[in-house]
Amino acid sequence: MEPLAHILRPKKLSDVVGQKHLIGENKILSNLVANKKVFSMILYGKPGIGKTSIANAIVSELNCDYILLNAVINNKKDFDDAISEAKINNGLIIIMDEIHRLNKDKQDLLLPYLENGLITLIGMTTSNPYHKINPAIRSRCQIFELKELNDEDILEALNKATNYLENIKVDQESLKYIVKLSGGDLRYAYNLLEIAYYASNNKTVDIEQIKKINNKPVFFHDKNEDGHYDVLSAFQKSIRGSDVNASLHYLARLIEAEDLDSIYRRMSVIAYEDIGLANPTMGPKVDAAINACERLGLPEARIPLATVVIELALSPKSNSAIIALDKALEDIRLGNTGNVPNHIKTNSTTYLYPHAFPNAFVKQQYLPDKIKNKKYYIPKTTSKYEIGLKSVYDKLNKMQDN
């Protein structure tokens, strides 16, 4: 028996759930189908939001020859066969899953036929094509990003799905609970509804029945793909933006994925890149939290993580150190350097030893002549600590200039 998700797969674009920016009156994909013309394209977005549905609906409405391929599973012979079929039929649409994993041999095989139009490619991927797909393939395709489905989209689809489950007894609260668990993945929502239906002895689907199957919300978080890096990016940006609640939310997602190593690395970067001289105690505190987490393991590791992330988020921020170093690196890379002054070279006899002078300071030149007046460090005043550093810095600059 066919799975419910397969039975409900759209036969035409108007049946597709969501994606109103691409499908509907005067929208690009609908207009292409109405004009009976389709170009090579890449559909990308999270799992279960309609990539395969859109591809299948396009070829169904156009009633054209097509073949399904997977960039990983199908071998070079499968691709050769597809090209042969395209030549026989004077054209062919290839619907290709996981297109971001297409290797060079298969790419080289397809490129000339994409170029001359014998093959029209509809590629599908959860990865950002601008980062993951070979530019030669990308340049021959239009790229369409699919948007996440909202709760209303999935609830509407589930209500329609109940018409295909004979004598099902389910209320709206139970369907909303499935929506909550689905994490925006319509295919997952269909599957959960179907399992709950067949796991019941009286065809009743309620919240208690659903909880027996799965009580853990799903969310898109693949350690090896873009979803993972999106969460890490959101984690750092929330801390940088001092939003403690968002910081804890993304921390929780990373913990749920049991990705402690990525949490450790990102917190360490944040302590020095985003907080830096505004609160230099955060570096050692992050290290201490990491050590505690390593001793404790999950689930207890969440306790020191929560503590240090709250402090990171609410700490004053300064990126003055990394800005200063990047300016210095830019000069080096542009060749704006010069020779080390003679009096601070290794065997110098004219070097003035600062500790031999009052306040451990003596006026002398340290930068090369070419850039002797260069100022890389621009203090920020976001914390008492860096204000203190600024006071010392300004005083020393004044003494050096006099």
VMD Tcl script that draws the C-alpha trace (Angstrom):
set ca {
  {0.00 0.00 0.00}
  {1.30 3.45 -0.92}
  {2.30 5.75 1.96}
  {-0.05 8.65 2.62}
  {2.66 11.18 1.71}
  {2.98 9.54 -1.71}
  {-0.78 9.39 -2.28}
  {-1.05 13.10 -1.49}
  {1.83 14.10 -3.75}
  {0.52 16.97 -5.95}
  {-0.43 16.18 -9.52}
  {-0.44 19.86 -10.48}
  {1.19 23.01 -9.14}
  {-2.05 24.34 -7.67}
  {-2.06 21.35 -5.30}
  {1.34 22.25 -3.82}
  {1.22 23.40 -0.21}
  {2.80 26.81 0.42}
  {5.42 28.41 -1.89}
  {3.06 31.23 -2.85}
  {6.03 33.30 -4.06}
  {6.54 30.80 -6.89}
  {3.11 29.24 -7.43}
  {-0.25 30.87 -8.07}
  {-1.77 33.52 -10.28}
  {0.91 35.34 -12.28}
  {3.74 33.60 -10.36}
  {6.82 32.42 -12.20}
  {6.48 28.61 -12.04}
  {2.77 28.69 -12.74}
  {3.35 30.97 -15.74}
  {6.08 28.70 -17.11}
  {3.76 25.69 -16.98}
  {0.87 27.69 -18.45}
  {3.14 28.67 -21.34}
  {4.26 25.03 -21.67}
  {7.90 25.96 -21.24}
  {10.33 24.93 -18.56}
  {14.00 25.77 -18.10}
  {16.71 24.05 -16.09}
  {16.32 24.98 -12.46}
  {17.50 24.17 -8.95}
  {14.98 24.00 -6.13}
  {16.53 24.32 -2.70}
  {15.20 24.42 0.84}
  {14.66 22.34 3.94}
  {13.33 18.76 3.83}
  {9.61 18.19 3.43}
  {8.64 21.61 2.07}
  {7.80 20.67 -1.52}
  {10.87 20.34 -3.75}
  {9.95 16.90 -5.10}
  {6.27 17.82 -5.22}
  {6.96 20.85 -7.40}
  {9.23 18.88 -9.75}
  {6.66 16.10 -10.16}
  {3.81 18.56 -10.62}
  {5.70 20.38 -13.38}
  {6.33 17.24 -15.45}
  {2.81 15.97 -14.77}
  {1.17 19.16 -16.00}
  {3.47 19.40 -19.01}
  {2.90 15.69 -19.78}
  {6.51 15.39 -20.90}
  {9.18 12.70 -20.83}
  {11.26 12.67 -17.67}
  {13.48 10.45 -15.57}
  {14.31 10.48 -11.85}
  {17.96 10.32 -10.84}
  {19.88 10.69 -7.60}
  {23.32 12.33 -7.87}
  {24.77 9.84 -5.38}
  {22.91 6.57 -5.91}
  {22.75 6.50 -9.70}
  {26.01 5.64 -11.48}
  {27.55 6.97 -14.67}
  {25.79 4.30 -16.76}
  {22.41 5.54 -15.49}
  {23.37 9.01 -16.69}
  {24.50 7.63 -20.07}
  {21.14 5.86 -20.40}
  {19.30 9.09 -19.62}
  {21.23 10.94 -22.32}
  {20.48 8.17 -24.83}
  {16.78 8.42 -23.98}
  {16.95 12.20 -24.40}
  {18.41 11.75 -27.90}
  {15.71 9.25 -28.87}
  {12.89 11.48 -27.57}
  {14.49 14.72 -28.76}
  {14.56 16.02 -25.22}
  {14.16 14.89 -21.64}
  {13.65 16.38 -18.20}
  {15.92 14.94 -15.53}
  {14.66 15.37 -11.97}
  {17.74 14.99 -9.83}
  {17.83 14.68 -6.05}
  {20.89 15.68 -4.01}
  {22.28 17.63 -6.93}
  {24.90 19.23 -4.67}
  {26.63 15.82 -4.56}
  {27.00 15.53 -8.33}
  {30.62 14.52 -9.03}
  {32.81 15.91 -11.81}
  {32.42 12.92 -14.17}
  {28.65 13.18 -14.13}
  {28.78 16.96 -14.45}
  {31.05 16.75 -17.49}
  {28.65 14.22 -19.02}
  {25.60 16.48 -18.59}
  {27.00 19.93 -19.33}
  {26.98 19.82 -23.17}
  {23.38 18.58 -23.21}
  {22.27 21.22 -20.72}
  {23.99 23.74 -22.97}
  {22.21 22.67 -26.16}
  {18.85 22.16 -24.43}
  {18.53 18.43 -25.07}
  {18.30 17.93 -21.30}
  {16.33 20.11 -18.93}
  {17.47 19.65 -15.35}
  {15.31 20.09 -12.27}
  {17.75 19.71 -9.39}
  {16.77 19.45 -5.75}
  {18.91 20.07 -2.69}
  {18.75 21.05 0.97}
  {22.10 22.82 0.57}
  {22.67 26.38 -0.50}
  {23.46 26.04 -4.23}
  {25.60 29.17 -4.20}
  {27.99 27.37 -1.86}
  {27.59 23.69 -2.70}
  {26.87 23.35 -6.42}
  {29.51 23.51 -9.12}
  {29.41 26.94 -10.83}
  {29.28 25.31 -14.28}
  {25.99 23.60 -13.39}
  {24.70 26.57 -11.43}
  {25.23 29.01 -14.29}
  {23.00 26.90 -16.55}
  {20.10 26.78 -14.08}
  {17.64 29.19 -12.58}
  {17.75 28.96 -8.79}
  {14.57 29.04 -6.72}
  {14.59 29.02 -2.95}
  {11.61 27.34 -1.30}
  {10.31 28.96 1.87}
  {9.54 27.15 5.10}
  {5.94 26.05 5.48}
  {4.06 27.78 8.28}
  {1.76 26.07 10.76}
  {-1.36 27.11 8.84}
  {-0.02 25.50 5.66}
  {0.64 22.19 7.37}
  {-2.64 22.19 9.30}
  {-4.59 22.79 6.09}
  {-2.74 19.93 4.39}
  {-3.39 17.57 7.33}
  {-7.10 18.34 7.24}
  {-7.16 17.36 3.57}
  {-5.16 14.23 4.38}
  {-7.81 12.99 6.81}
  {-10.12 12.47 3.81}
  {-7.84 9.65 2.67}
  {-7.89 7.76 5.99}
  {-11.15 5.85 6.22}
  {-13.32 6.59 9.28}
  {-10.53 8.45 11.05}
  {-11.51 10.17 14.28}
  {-9.25 13.15 15.01}
  {-9.82 16.64 16.41}
  {-8.12 19.92 15.56}
  {-6.04 19.96 18.75}
  {-4.46 16.64 17.81}
  {-3.72 17.86 14.31}
  {-2.17 21.03 15.76}
  {-0.02 18.84 17.98}
  {1.25 17.00 14.91}
  {1.98 20.38 13.31}
  {4.04 21.33 16.37}
  {6.03 18.11 16.20}
  {6.62 18.38 12.45}
  {9.01 21.32 12.63}
  {7.80 22.58 9.24}
  {8.30 19.21 7.49}
  {5.03 18.31 5.75}
  {6.18 14.81 4.82}
  {6.96 14.12 8.48}
  {3.51 15.43 9.45}
  {1.80 13.10 6.95}
  {3.83 10.13 8.17}
  {3.08 10.80 11.83}
  {-0.66 11.12 11.12}
  {-0.66 7.88 9.16}
  {1.28 5.91 11.79}
  {-0.98 7.19 14.58}
  {-4.04 6.16 12.54}
  {-2.86 2.62 11.87}
  {-1.44 2.18 15.38}
  {-4.87 2.80 16.88}
  {-7.30 -0.08 17.42}
  {-10.32 2.12 16.73}
  {-8.92 4.59 14.14}
  {-8.80 7.36 16.75}
  {-5.88 9.78 16.64}
  {-5.48 11.87 19.77}
  {-2.62 13.61 21.55}
  {-1.95 10.69 23.88}
  {-1.71 8.33 20.91}
  {0.68 10.70 19.15}
  {2.85 11.03 22.27}
  {3.30 7.26 22.36}
  {4.83 7.48 18.89}
  {6.85 10.65 19.17}
  {6.92 13.40 21.76}
  {10.07 15.08 20.51}
  {9.74 18.02 18.09}
  {11.87 17.76 14.99}
  {13.85 20.60 13.52}
  {16.17 20.86 10.56}
  {19.70 20.40 11.83}
  {22.09 18.39 9.73}
  {25.62 18.47 11.14}
  {27.11 18.28 7.65}
  {24.92 20.74 5.80}
  {23.76 24.35 5.75}
  {21.09 23.95 8.44}
  {23.82 23.25 10.97}
  {25.80 26.34 10.07}
  {22.65 28.47 10.04}
  {21.98 27.50 13.67}
  {25.60 28.16 14.67}
  {25.47 31.52 12.89}
  {22.22 32.42 14.66}
  {23.78 31.33 17.98}
  {26.75 33.69 17.61}
  {24.72 36.58 16.21}
  {22.18 36.34 19.03}
  {24.96 36.52 21.63}
  {26.64 39.36 19.73}
  {23.28 41.14 19.67}
  {22.87 40.63 23.45}
  {19.58 38.73 23.01}
  {19.85 36.25 25.85}
  {16.60 34.44 25.04}
  {17.51 33.84 21.40}
  {21.00 32.76 22.53}
  {19.48 30.13 24.82}
  {17.09 28.98 22.08}
  {19.90 28.26 19.62}
  {22.01 26.75 22.38}
  {19.11 24.38 23.11}
  {18.94 23.37 19.45}
  {22.65 22.62 19.39}
  {22.37 20.66 22.64}
  {19.42 18.70 21.27}
  {21.62 17.78 18.30}
  {24.31 16.78 20.86}
  {26.85 18.92 19.04}
  {29.04 19.97 21.96}
  {32.21 20.45 19.90}
  {30.59 23.12 17.72}
  {29.23 24.87 20.81}
  {32.69 24.91 22.39}
  {34.36 26.33 19.30}
  {31.74 28.99 18.73}
  {31.73 30.15 22.37}
  {35.52 30.42 22.32}
  {35.38 32.59 19.19}
  {32.64 34.76 20.69}
  {34.63 35.35 23.88}
  {37.46 36.94 21.92}
  {35.83 38.25 18.73}
  {32.64 39.79 20.08}
  {33.38 40.45 23.75}
  {37.13 40.81 23.66}
  {38.56 43.70 25.67}
  {35.14 44.72 27.00}
  {35.28 41.75 29.38}
  {38.54 39.77 29.04}
  {37.53 37.43 31.89}
  {35.10 35.69 29.52}
  {37.84 33.76 27.71}
  {38.94 31.88 30.86}
  {35.30 31.48 31.93}
  {34.43 29.83 28.62}
  {37.43 27.50 29.00}
  {36.30 26.60 32.53}
  {32.77 25.88 31.29}
  {34.11 23.66 28.50}
  {36.24 21.71 30.99}
  {33.20 21.25 33.25}
  {31.10 20.05 30.30}
  {33.76 17.51 29.34}
  {33.78 16.10 32.86}
  {30.00 16.06 33.17}
  {28.78 15.05 29.72}
  {25.15 15.42 28.68}
  {22.59 16.04 30.05}
  {24.39 17.78 32.95}
  {26.68 19.69 30.57}
  {23.71 21.89 29.75}
  {24.08 23.56 33.19}
  {27.52 25.19 32.74}
  {26.60 25.91 29.10}
  {23.48 27.81 30.13}
  {25.43 29.76 32.73}
  {28.22 30.87 30.44}
  {25.96 31.60 27.45}
  {23.78 33.90 29.56}
  {26.90 35.75 30.70}
  {28.25 35.94 27.14}
  {24.97 37.40 25.89}
  {24.70 39.99 28.67}
  {28.39 40.92 28.72}
  {29.51 44.25 27.25}
  {30.82 43.84 23.73}
  {33.93 45.05 21.90}
  {35.53 43.93 18.66}
  {38.31 46.53 18.84}
  {41.07 43.91 19.14}
  {40.17 41.94 16.01}
  {39.59 45.17 14.03}
  {43.04 46.41 15.07}
  {44.77 43.18 14.07}
  {42.91 42.96 10.76}
  {44.12 46.47 9.90}
  {47.69 45.40 10.67}
  {47.28 42.24 8.57}
  {45.91 44.29 5.70}
  {49.04 46.46 5.74}
  {51.26 43.37 5.72}
  {49.39 41.86 2.77}
  {49.55 45.13 0.83}
  {53.30 45.38 1.42}
  {52.92 48.43 3.64}
  {55.64 47.41 6.09}
  {59.20 48.75 6.10}
  {62.33 47.70 7.98}
  {62.49 47.03 11.70}
  {64.14 50.10 13.34}
  {67.81 49.45 14.10}
  {67.51 50.23 17.80}
  {65.05 47.36 18.44}
  {66.83 44.72 16.36}
  {68.26 41.68 18.12}
  {71.86 42.91 18.46}
  {71.08 46.60 18.98}
  {73.30 48.61 21.36}
  {71.06 51.70 21.30}
  {67.87 50.13 22.62}
  {66.34 52.01 25.60}
  {65.11 49.53 28.24}
  {61.73 50.88 29.47}
  {62.07 49.33 32.96}
  {65.09 51.54 33.56}
  {62.92 54.66 33.30}
  {60.16 56.13 35.49}
  {56.75 54.47 35.00}
  {58.48 51.83 32.83}
  {58.17 54.11 29.81}
  {60.65 55.85 27.54}
  {59.93 57.60 24.28}
  {61.32 55.67 21.32}
  {60.11 54.52 17.89}
  {58.95 50.92 17.47}
  {57.15 50.92 14.11}
  {59.12 51.03 10.85}
  {59.76 54.53 9.42}
  {57.30 53.92 6.59}
  {54.35 53.54 8.97}
  {55.71 55.12 12.15}
  {52.53 57.14 12.80}
  {50.09 54.29 12.10}
  {47.31 53.73 14.65}
  {45.63 50.31 14.43}
  {43.86 50.12 17.78}
  {40.79 52.32 18.23}
  {39.42 51.74 21.75}
  {35.72 51.31 22.36}
  {33.92 52.68 25.40}
  {31.38 49.89 25.91}
  {32.86 48.76 29.22}
  {34.73 50.14 32.23}
  {37.62 47.80 31.48}
  {38.25 49.12 27.98}
  {37.65 52.69 29.09}
  {40.54 52.07 31.48}
  {42.67 50.71 28.63}
  {41.76 53.75 26.55}
  {42.93 56.06 29.30}
  {46.34 54.35 29.39}
  {46.52 54.20 25.59}
  {45.73 57.90 25.19}
  {48.27 58.85 27.85}
  {51.03 56.78 26.22}
  {50.24 58.17 22.78}
  {50.46 61.68 24.15}
  {53.81 60.97 25.79}
  {55.11 59.38 22.59}
  {54.01 62.38 20.51}
  {55.61 64.99 22.79}
}
mol new
graphics top color blue
foreach p $ca { graphics top sphere $p radius 0.5 }
foreach p [lrange $ca 0 end-1] q [lrange $ca 1 end] { graphics top cylinder $p $q radius 0.2 }
display resetview
